[in-house]
Amino acid sequence: MSPSDRQDAVFRALASPARRALLDHLRDMPMTTGALCALFPELDRCSVMQHLKVLEAADLVIAEKRGRERWNYLNPLPIHDIHERWIGPHAALAVERLAGLKRQLERPGGVSADVEAGGGC
């Protein structure tokens, strides 16, 4: 699977509020499938299992069978990869622009002098 395909799978998995909620519960500690099902009484066990299967396919959840229990662990690496590719660079650009605006506002005359002179937005 290409990196692009992996990111597509992660975005598709994160598109569901139920799957995001499952990941939220797994953030603090691994949980059994039964424990996760108990947290979502509005979903039947089959639906929870289907959501977990999508999360596994996107490599967001790693499941381990121990006896009769299935333990689910959050794998944060795909989310980190998304952050590195999409969020970090965009956030850096936004921070750079805000820093430029701050410098402009703090200099004598500020932005209002530029606007009055016809050089503003």
N, CA, C and O atoms as a GROMACS GRO file, in nm:
protein
  484
    1MET      N    1   0.085  -0.119   0.000
    1MET     CA    2   0.000   0.000   0.000
    1MET      C    3   0.089   0.124   0.000
    1MET      O    4   0.183   0.134   0.079
    2SER      N    5   0.060   0.217  -0.088
    2SER     CA    6   0.140   0.339  -0.098
    2SER      C    7   0.112   0.431   0.022
    2SER      O    8   0.009   0.418   0.087
    3PRO      N    9   0.203   0.524   0.050
    3PRO     CA   10   0.179   0.620   0.158
    3PRO      C   11   0.049   0.698   0.137
    3PRO      O   12  -0.023   0.726   0.233
    4SER      N   13   0.018   0.732   0.014
    4SER     CA   14  -0.106   0.804  -0.016
    4SER      C   15  -0.228   0.718   0.017
    4SER      O   16  -0.325   0.767   0.074
    5ASP      N   17  -0.222   0.590  -0.020
    5ASP     CA   18  -0.333   0.499   0.011
    5ASP      C   19  -0.350   0.482   0.162
    5ASP      O   20  -0.463   0.475   0.212
    6ARG      N   21  -0.237   0.476   0.235
    6ARG     CA   22  -0.245   0.463   0.381
    6ARG      C   23  -0.310   0.587   0.442
    6ARG      O   24  -0.394   0.575   0.531
    7GLN      N   25  -0.272   0.705   0.393
    7GLN     CA   26  -0.333   0.828   0.446
    7GLN      C   27  -0.481   0.835   0.412
    7GLN      O   28  -0.561   0.881   0.493
    8ASP      N   29  -0.518   0.790   0.292
    8ASP     CA   30  -0.660   0.787   0.255
    8ASP      C   31  -0.738   0.697   0.351
    8ASP      O   32  -0.848   0.731   0.392
    9ALA      N   33  -0.681   0.582   0.386
    9ALA     CA   34  -0.747   0.489   0.477
    9ALA      C   35  -0.763   0.553   0.615
    9ALA      O   36  -0.866   0.535   0.681
   10VAL      N   37  -0.662   0.626   0.660
   10VAL     CA   38  -0.670   0.694   0.790
   10VAL      C   39  -0.778   0.800   0.788
   10VAL      O   40  -0.859   0.807   0.880
   11PHE      N   41  -0.782   0.882   0.684
   11PHE     CA   42  -0.884   0.986   0.675
   11PHE      C   43  -1.024   0.924   0.669
   11PHE      O   44  -1.116   0.975   0.733
   12ARG      N   45  -1.041   0.815   0.593
   12ARG     CA   46  -1.172   0.749   0.586
   12ARG      C   47  -1.211   0.695   0.724
   12ARG      O   48  -1.327   0.707   0.765
   13ALA      N   49  -1.115   0.635   0.793
   13ALA     CA   50  -1.144   0.581   0.926
   13ALA      C   51  -1.183   0.692   1.024
   13ALA      O   52  -1.273   0.675   1.106
   14LEU      N   53  -1.114   0.805   1.014
   14LEU     CA   54  -1.142   0.916   1.106
   14LEU      C   55  -1.269   0.993   1.070
   14LEU      O   56  -1.313   1.078   1.148
   15ALA      N   57  -1.327   0.965   0.955
   15ALA     CA   58  -1.448   1.036   0.912
   15ALA      C   59  -1.569   1.000   0.996
   15ALA      O   60  -1.666   1.076   0.999
   16SER      N   61  -1.567   0.888   1.063
   16SER     CA   62  -1.682   0.843   1.142
   16SER      C   63  -1.671   0.890   1.287
   16SER      O   64  -1.569   0.868   1.352
   17PRO      N   65  -1.776   0.956   1.337
   17PRO     CA   66  -1.774   0.998   1.478
   17PRO      C   67  -1.761   0.878   1.574
   17PRO      O   68  -1.696   0.888   1.678
   18ALA      N   69  -1.822   0.767   1.539
   18ALA     CA   70  -1.814   0.648   1.626
   18ALA      C   71  -1.670   0.597   1.634
   18ALA      O   72  -1.622   0.560   1.741
   19ARG      N   73  -1.601   0.596   1.520
   19ARG     CA   74  -1.461   0.549   1.521
   19ARG      C   75  -1.371   0.646   1.595
   19ARG      O   76  -1.278   0.605   1.665
   20ARG      N   77  -1.396   0.776   1.579
   20ARG     CA   78  -1.316   0.873   1.655
   20ARG      C   79  -1.340   0.855   1.805
   20ARG      O   80  -1.246   0.866   1.884
   21ALA      N   81  -1.463   0.826   1.844
   21ALA     CA   82  -1.494   0.803   1.986
   21ALA      C   83  -1.423   0.677   2.037
   21ALA      O   84  -1.372   0.676   2.149
   22LEU      N   85  -1.419   0.572   1.956
   22LEU     CA   86  -1.346   0.452   1.994
   22LEU      C   87  -1.199   0.485   2.017
   22LEU      O   88  -1.140   0.441   2.116
   23LEU      N   89  -1.140   0.561   1.927
   23LEU     CA   90  -0.999   0.599   1.942
   23LEU      C   91  -0.978   0.684   2.067
   23LEU      O   92  -0.876   0.670   2.136
   24ASP      N   93  -1.074   0.771   2.097
   24ASP     CA   94  -1.063   0.853   2.218
   24ASP      C   95  -1.055   0.765   2.342
   24ASP      O   96  -0.978   0.793   2.434
   25HIS      N   97  -1.135   0.659   2.346
   25HIS     CA   98  -1.133   0.569   2.461
   25HIS      C   99  -1.004   0.488   2.468
   25HIS      O  100  -0.958   0.454   2.577
   26LEU      N  101  -0.946   0.458   2.354
   26LEU     CA  102  -0.822   0.380   2.352
   26LEU      C  103  -0.698   0.466   2.375
   26LEU      O  104  -0.589   0.414   2.395
   27ARG      N  105  -0.716   0.597   2.373
   27ARG     CA  106  -0.601   0.688   2.388
   27ARG      C  107  -0.531   0.667   2.522
   27ARG      O  108  -0.408   0.669   2.530
   28ASP      N  109  -0.609   0.646   2.628
   28ASP     CA  110  -0.550   0.638   2.762
   28ASP      C  111  -0.501   0.498   2.799
   28ASP      O  112  -0.406   0.484   2.876
   29MET      N  113  -0.566   0.395   2.743
   29MET     CA  114  -0.526   0.258   2.778
   29MET      C  115  -0.590   0.161   2.680
   29MET      O  116  -0.694   0.190   2.622
   30PRO      N  117  -0.527   0.044   2.661
   30PRO     CA  118  -0.589  -0.057   2.576
   30PRO      C  119  -0.716  -0.110   2.644
   30PRO      O  120  -0.727  -0.109   2.766
   31MET      N  121  -0.810  -0.153   2.563
   31MET     CA  122  -0.936  -0.204   2.616
   31MET      C  123  -0.979  -0.328   2.539
   31MET      O  124  -0.944  -0.346   2.423
   32THR      N  125  -1.055  -0.412   2.608
   32THR     CA  126  -1.110  -0.528   2.539
   32THR      C  127  -1.226  -0.483   2.452
   32THR      O  128  -1.285  -0.377   2.474
   33THR      N  129  -1.258  -0.564   2.354
   33THR     CA  130  -1.372  -0.534   2.268
   33THR      C  131  -1.500  -0.529   2.351
   33THR      O  132  -1.586  -0.443   2.328
   34GLY      N  133  -1.513  -0.619   2.446
   34GLY     CA  134  -1.631  -0.618   2.533
   34GLY      C  135  -1.645  -0.488   2.611
   34GLY      O  136  -1.755  -0.434   2.624
   35ALA      N  137  -1.533  -0.438   2.664
   35ALA     CA  138  -1.536  -0.311   2.738
   35ALA      C  139  -1.575  -0.195   2.646
   35ALA      O  140  -1.650  -0.105   2.687
   36LEU      N  141  -1.524  -0.197   2.523
   36LEU     CA  142  -1.561  -0.092   2.427
   36LEU      C  143  -1.710  -0.100   2.393
   36LEU      O  144  -1.777   0.002   2.384
   37CYS      N  145  -1.760  -0.220   2.375
   37CYS     CA  146  -1.902  -0.237   2.344
   37CYS      C  147  -1.989  -0.180   2.458
   37CYS      O  148  -2.092  -0.118   2.432
   38ALA      N  149  -1.946  -0.201   2.582
   38ALA     CA  150  -2.022  -0.151   2.697
   38ALA      C  151  -2.028   0.002   2.698
   38ALA      O  152  -2.123   0.060   2.752
   39LEU      N  153  -1.928   0.067   2.640
   39LEU     CA  154  -1.926   0.214   2.636
   39LEU      C  155  -2.017   0.272   2.529
   39LEU      O  156  -2.046   0.392   2.529
   40PHE      N  157  -2.063   0.187   2.438
   40PHE     CA  158  -2.148   0.231   2.326
   40PHE      C  159  -2.277   0.150   2.322
   40PHE      O  160  -2.295   0.066   2.234
   41PRO      N  161  -2.366   0.174   2.419
   41PRO     CA  162  -2.490   0.095   2.423
   41PRO      C  163  -2.580   0.117   2.302
   41PRO      O  164  -2.668   0.035   2.273
   42GLU      N  165  -2.560   0.227   2.231
   42GLU     CA  166  -2.640   0.255   2.112
   42GLU      C  167  -2.597   0.172   1.991
   42GLU      O  168  -2.668   0.166   1.891
   43LEU      N  169  -2.481   0.108   2.002
   43LEU     CA  170  -2.430   0.023   1.894
   43LEU      C  171  -2.430  -0.122   1.938
   43LEU      O  172  -2.398  -0.153   2.053
   44ASP      N  173  -2.468  -0.211   1.848
   44ASP     CA  174  -2.458  -0.353   1.883
   44ASP      C  175  -2.312  -0.398   1.867
   44ASP      O  176  -2.231  -0.329   1.806
   45ARG      N  177  -2.282  -0.514   1.921
   45ARG     CA  178  -2.144  -0.565   1.920
   45ARG      C  179  -2.091  -0.577   1.777
   45ARG      O  180  -1.974  -0.548   1.751
   46CYS      N  181  -2.177  -0.619   1.685
   46CYS     CA  182  -2.135  -0.636   1.545
   46CYS      C  183  -2.090  -0.501   1.486
   46CYS      O  184  -1.991  -0.496   1.412
   47SER      N  185  -2.162  -0.395   1.517
   47SER     CA  186  -2.125  -0.262   1.465
   47SER      C  187  -1.992  -0.216   1.522
   47SER      O  188  -1.908  -0.162   1.450
   48VAL      N  189  -1.973  -0.237   1.652
   48VAL     CA  190  -1.845  -0.200   1.715
   48VAL      C  191  -1.732  -0.277   1.649
   48VAL      O  192  -1.626  -0.221   1.620
   49MET      N  193  -1.753  -0.407   1.626
   49MET     CA  194  -1.650  -0.490   1.562
   49MET      C  195  -1.620  -0.439   1.420
   49MET      O  196  -1.504  -0.437   1.379
   50GLN      N  197  -1.721  -0.398   1.346
   50GLN     CA  198  -1.700  -0.345   1.212
   50GLN      C  199  -1.618  -0.217   1.216
   50GLN      O  200  -1.528  -0.197   1.135
   51HIS      N  201  -1.650  -0.130   1.311
   51HIS     CA  202  -1.573  -0.006   1.325
   51HIS      C  203  -1.428  -0.038   1.361
   51HIS      O  204  -1.336   0.024   1.307
   52LEU      N  205  -1.408  -0.132   1.451
   52LEU     CA  206  -1.271  -0.170   1.488
   52LEU      C  207  -1.196  -0.229   1.368
   52LEU      O  208  -1.076  -0.207   1.355
   53LYS      N  209  -1.266  -0.302   1.283
   53LYS     CA  210  -1.203  -0.360   1.164
   53LYS      C  211  -1.154  -0.249   1.070
   53LYS      O  212  -1.045  -0.260   1.013
   54VAL      N  213  -1.234  -0.142   1.054
   54VAL     CA  214  -1.193  -0.028   0.971
   54VAL      C  215  -1.071   0.040   1.033
   54VAL      O  216  -0.978   0.078   0.962
   55LEU      N  217  -1.072   0.056   1.164
   55LEU     CA  218  -0.959   0.119   1.233
   55LEU      C  219  -0.833   0.032   1.221
   55LEU      O  220  -0.723   0.085   1.207
   56GLU      N  221  -0.849  -0.098   1.227
   56GLU     CA  222  -0.735  -0.189   1.208
   56GLU      C  223  -0.680  -0.180   1.066
   56GLU      O  224  -0.559  -0.178   1.045
   57ALA      N  225  -0.770  -0.174   0.968
   57ALA     CA  226  -0.727  -0.166   0.828
   57ALA      C  227  -0.648  -0.038   0.803
   57ALA      O  228  -0.558  -0.035   0.719
   58ALA      N  229  -0.681   0.068   0.877
   58ALA     CA  230  -0.609   0.194   0.865
   58ALA      C  231  -0.486   0.198   0.956
   58ALA      O  232  -0.416   0.298   0.961
   59ASP      N  233  -0.461   0.088   1.027
   59ASP     CA  234  -0.347   0.074   1.118
   59ASP      C  235  -0.358   0.168   1.239
   59ASP      O  236  -0.257   0.199   1.302
   60LEU      N  237  -0.479   0.212   1.270
   60LEU     CA  238  -0.499   0.299   1.386
   60LEU      C  239  -0.520   0.218   1.514
   60LEU      O  240  -0.500   0.269   1.625
   61VAL      N  241  -0.560   0.092   1.498
   61VAL     CA  242  -0.580   0.003   1.612
   61VAL      C  243  -0.504  -0.126   1.585
   61VAL      O  244  -0.505  -0.179   1.474
   62ILE      N  245  -0.439  -0.174   1.689
   62ILE     CA  246  -0.373  -0.303   1.683
   62ILE      C  247  -0.446  -0.393   1.781
   62ILE      O  248  -0.459  -0.361   1.899
   63ALA      N  249  -0.494  -0.506   1.732
   63ALA     CA  250  -0.568  -0.600   1.816
   63ALA      C  251  -0.481  -0.719   1.852
   63ALA      O  252  -0.402  -0.767   1.771
   64GLU      N  253  -0.497  -0.764   1.975
   64GLU     CA  254  -0.422  -0.880   2.023
   64GLU      C  255  -0.520  -0.974   2.093
   64GLU      O  256  -0.593  -0.933   2.184
   65LYS      N  257  -0.522  -1.097   2.049
   65LYS     CA  258  -0.610  -1.198   2.108
   65LYS      C  259  -0.538  -1.260   2.227
   65LYS      O  260  -0.427  -1.312   2.214
   66ARG      N  261  -0.603  -1.256   2.344
   66ARG     CA  262  -0.550  -1.319   2.466
   66ARG      C  263  -0.660  -1.408   2.523
   66ARG      O  264  -0.754  -1.360   2.586
   67GLY      N  265  -0.646  -1.536   2.501
   67GLY     CA  266  -0.750  -1.629   2.546
   67GLY      C  267  -0.880  -1.598   2.473
   67GLY      O  268  -0.885  -1.600   2.350
   68ARG      N  269  -0.983  -1.570   2.549
   68ARG     CA  270  -1.113  -1.539   2.488
   68ARG      C  271  -1.132  -1.389   2.466
   68ARG      O  272  -1.232  -1.346   2.410
   69GLU      N  273  -1.035  -1.311   2.510
   69GLU     CA  274  -1.048  -1.166   2.499
   69GLU      C  275  -0.966  -1.112   2.383
   69GLU      O  276  -0.860  -1.165   2.348
   70ARG      N  277  -1.018  -1.007   2.325
   70ARG     CA  278  -0.948  -0.936   2.219
   70ARG      C  279  -0.915  -0.798   2.275
   70ARG      O  280  -1.006  -0.720   2.306
   71TRP      N  281  -0.787  -0.768   2.288
   71TRP     CA  282  -0.742  -0.639   2.340
   71TRP      C  283  -0.711  -0.547   2.223
   71TRP      O  284  -0.648  -0.587   2.125
   72ASN      N  285  -0.755  -0.424   2.233
   72ASN     CA  286  -0.738  -0.324   2.128
   72ASN      C  287  -0.648  -0.213   2.180
   72ASN      O  288  -0.670  -0.158   2.288
   73TYR      N  289  -0.546  -0.182   2.101
   73TYR     CA  290  -0.447  -0.080   2.136
   73TYR      C  291  -0.449   0.029   2.031
   73TYR      O  292  -0.459   0.002   1.911
   74LEU      N  293  -0.439   0.152   2.076
   74LEU     CA  294  -0.427   0.264   1.983
   74LEU      C  295  -0.286   0.264   1.924
   74LEU      O  296  -0.188   0.249   1.997
   75ASN      N  297  -0.278   0.279   1.794
   75ASN     CA  298  -0.149   0.300   1.727
   75ASN      C  299  -0.146   0.446   1.683
   75ASN      O  300  -0.210   0.480   1.583
   76PRO      N  301  -0.074   0.532   1.752
   76PRO     CA  302  -0.076   0.675   1.720
   76PRO      C  303   0.010   0.714   1.599
   76PRO      O  304   0.002   0.829   1.553
   77LEU      N  305   0.089   0.622   1.547
   77LEU     CA  306   0.182   0.659   1.438
   77LEU      C  307   0.112   0.710   1.312
   77LEU      O  308   0.160   0.807   1.254
   78PRO      N  309   0.002   0.649   1.265
   78PRO     CA  310  -0.063   0.706   1.146
   78PRO      C  311  -0.115   0.849   1.168
   78PRO      O  312  -0.113   0.931   1.077
   79ILE      N  313  -0.160   0.877   1.290
   79ILE     CA  314  -0.207   1.013   1.320
   79ILE      C  315  -0.087   1.108   1.322
   79ILE      O  316  -0.096   1.222   1.274
   80HIS      N  317   0.024   1.063   1.376
   80HIS     CA  318   0.147   1.144   1.376
   80HIS      C  319   0.190   1.173   1.232
   80HIS      O  320   0.230   1.285   1.200
   81ASP      N  321   0.183   1.072   1.146
   81ASP     CA  322   0.220   1.091   1.006
   81ASP      C  323   0.132   1.196   0.938
   81ASP      O  324   0.180   1.279   0.861
   82ILE      N  325   0.002   1.192   0.968
   82ILE     CA  326  -0.093   1.292   0.914
   82ILE      C  327  -0.054   1.430   0.966
   82ILE      O  328  -0.054   1.528   0.891
   83HIS      N  329  -0.021   1.436   1.093
   83HIS     CA  330   0.020   1.565   1.152
   83HIS      C  331   0.145   1.619   1.083
   83HIS      O  332   0.152   1.737   1.048
   84GLU      N  333   0.243   1.532   1.064
   84GLU     CA  334   0.367   1.576   1.000
   84GLU      C  335   0.344   1.622   0.857
   84GLU      O  336   0.407   1.718   0.812
   85ARG      N  337   0.255   1.556   0.785
   85ARG     CA  338   0.232   1.588   0.644
   85ARG      C  339   0.138   1.706   0.625
   85ARG      O  340   0.161   1.789   0.538
   86TRP      N  341   0.033   1.715   0.706
   86TRP     CA  342  -0.072   1.814   0.681
   86TRP      C  343  -0.080   1.923   0.786
   86TRP      O  344  -0.082   2.041   0.751
   87ILE      N  345  -0.084   1.887   0.911
   87ILE     CA  346  -0.113   1.986   1.015
   87ILE      C  347   0.009   2.071   1.046
   87ILE      O  348   0.000   2.194   1.049
   88GLY      N  349   0.124   2.008   1.068
   88GLY     CA  350   0.246   2.082   1.102
   88GLY      C  351   0.281   2.191   1.003
   88GLY      O  352   0.298   2.306   1.043
   89PRO      N  353   0.292   2.158   0.873
   89PRO     CA  354   0.329   2.262   0.777
   89PRO      C  355   0.226   2.376   0.767
   89PRO      O  356   0.263   2.492   0.754
   90HIS      N  357   0.097   2.340   0.774
   90HIS     CA  358  -0.006   2.444   0.766
   90HIS      C  359  -0.008   2.530   0.891
   90HIS      O  360  -0.027   2.651   0.884
   91ALA      N  361   0.013   2.467   1.006
   91ALA     CA  362   0.018   2.543   1.130
   91ALA      C  363   0.140   2.636   1.131
   91ALA      O  364   0.131   2.750   1.176
   92ALA      N  365   0.252   2.587   1.081
   92ALA     CA  366   0.373   2.670   1.077
   92ALA      C  367   0.351   2.793   0.989
   92ALA      O  368   0.394   2.903   1.025
   93LEU      N  369   0.284   2.775   0.876
   93LEU     CA  370   0.256   2.888   0.787
   93LEU      C  371   0.163   2.988   0.856
   93LEU      O  372   0.183   3.109   0.847
   94ALA      N  373   0.062   2.937   0.925
   94ALA     CA  374  -0.031   3.026   0.996
   94ALA      C  375   0.041   3.104   1.106
   94ALA      O  376   0.018   3.224   1.122
   95VAL      N  377   0.128   3.037   1.181
   95VAL     CA  378   0.203   3.103   1.287
   95VAL      C  379   0.295   3.208   1.228
   95VAL      O  380   0.310   3.317   1.284
   96GLU      N  381   0.358   3.177   1.115
   96GLU     CA  382   0.446   3.273   1.048
   96GLU      C  383   0.368   3.398   1.007
   96GLU      O  384   0.415   3.510   1.026
   97ARG      N  385   0.249   3.378   0.953
   97ARG     CA  386   0.166   3.493   0.913
   97ARG      C  387   0.122   3.575   1.033
   97ARG      O  388   0.122   3.698   1.028
   98LEU      N  389   0.084   3.508   1.141
   98LEU     CA  390   0.044   3.580   1.262
   98LEU      C  391   0.161   3.657   1.321
   98LEU      O  392   0.144   3.769   1.369
   99ALA      N  393   0.280   3.599   1.318
   99ALA     CA  394   0.398   3.669   1.368
   99ALA      C  395   0.426   3.793   1.284
   99ALA      O  396   0.462   3.898   1.337
  100GLY      N  397   0.409   3.782   1.153
  100GLY     CA  398   0.426   3.898   1.065
  100GLY      C  399   0.326   4.007   1.094
  100GLY      O  400   0.360   4.125   1.096
  101LEU      N  401   0.201   3.968   1.117
  101LEU     CA  402   0.097   4.065   1.152
  101LEU      C  403   0.129   4.132   1.286
  101LEU      O  404   0.112   4.253   1.301
  102LYS      N  405   0.175   4.052   1.382
  102LYS     CA  406   0.211   4.108   1.514
  102LYS      C  407   0.323   4.211   1.499
  102LYS      O  408   0.317   4.319   1.557
  103ARG      N  409   0.426   4.176   1.420
  103ARG     CA  410   0.537   4.272   1.399
  103ARG      C  411   0.485   4.401   1.335
  103ARG      O  412   0.526   4.511   1.370
  104GLN      N  413   0.395   4.383   1.239
  104GLN     CA  414   0.341   4.499   1.169
  104GLN      C  415   0.259   4.588   1.264
  104GLN      O  416   0.267   4.711   1.258
  105LEU      N  417   0.182   4.525   1.350
  105LEU     CA  418   0.100   4.600   1.445
  105LEU      C  419   0.184   4.670   1.551
  105LEU      O  420   0.146   4.776   1.600
  106GLU      N  421   0.297   4.612   1.586
  106GLU     CA  422   0.380   4.667   1.692
  106GLU      C  423   0.474   4.777   1.645
  106GLU      O  424   0.527   4.852   1.727
  107ARG      N  425   0.495   4.788   1.516
  107ARG     CA  426   0.586   4.892   1.470
  107ARG      C  427   0.514   5.029   1.476
  107ARG      O  428   0.392   5.034   1.472
  108PRO      N  429   0.590   5.136   1.484
  108PRO     CA  430   0.528   5.269   1.491
  108PRO      C  431   0.436   5.292   1.371
  108PRO      O  432   0.475   5.271   1.256
  109GLY      N  433   0.319   5.333   1.400
  109GLY     CA  434   0.221   5.358   1.294
  109GLY      C  435   0.132   5.237   1.270
  109GLY      O  436   0.016   5.254   1.233
  110GLY      N  437   0.184   5.116   1.290
  110GLY     CA  438   0.106   4.994   1.277
  110GLY      C  439   0.039   4.978   1.144
  110GLY      O  440   0.076   5.043   1.046
  111VAL      N  441  -0.059   4.892   1.139
  111VAL     CA  442  -0.132   4.863   1.016
  111VAL      C  443  -0.221   4.980   0.978
  111VAL      O  444  -0.241   5.005   0.859
  112SER      N  445  -0.275   5.052   1.075
  112SER     CA  446  -0.368   5.160   1.043
  112SER      C  447  -0.302   5.267   0.956
  112SER      O  448  -0.368   5.326   0.871
  113ALA      N  449  -0.172   5.292   0.977
  113ALA     CA  450  -0.101   5.391   0.894
  113ALA      C  451  -0.091   5.342   0.751
  113ALA      O  452  -0.104   5.421   0.658
  114ASP      N  453  -0.069   5.211   0.730
  114ASP     CA  454  -0.064   5.153   0.596
  114ASP      C  455  -0.200   5.165   0.526
  114ASP      O  456  -0.208   5.198   0.408
  115VAL      N  457  -0.305   5.136   0.602
  115VAL     CA  458  -0.440   5.139   0.544
  115VAL      C  459  -0.476   5.281   0.503
  115VAL      O  460  -0.530   5.303   0.394
  116GLU      N  461  -0.446   5.378   0.592
  116GLU     CA  462  -0.476   5.517   0.560
  116GLU      C  463  -0.398   5.564   0.438
  116GLU      O  464  -0.446   5.648   0.362
  117ALA      N  465  -0.278   5.510   0.421
  117ALA     CA  466  -0.194   5.550   0.308
  117ALA      C  467  -0.232   5.474   0.181
  117ALA      O  468  -0.174   5.497   0.075
  118GLY      N  469  -0.331   5.384   0.193
  118GLY     CA  470  -0.375   5.310   0.075
  118GLY      C  471  -0.298   5.182   0.051
  118GLY      O  472  -0.313   5.121  -0.055
  119GLY      N  473  -0.215   5.138   0.147
  119GLY     CA  474  -0.135   5.019   0.126
  119GLY      C  475  -0.184   4.897   0.201
  119GLY      O  476  -0.115   4.795   0.202
  120GLY      N  477  -0.301   4.901   0.263
  120GLY     CA  478  -0.348   4.788   0.345
  120GLY      C  479  -0.429   4.689   0.266
  120GLY      O  480  -0.420   4.681   0.143
  121CYS      N  481  -0.509   4.615   0.338
  121CYS     CA  482  -0.593   4.510   0.280
  121CYS      C  483  -0.689   4.570   0.187
  121CYS      O  484  -0.770   4.499   0.127
   0.00000   0.00000   0.00000
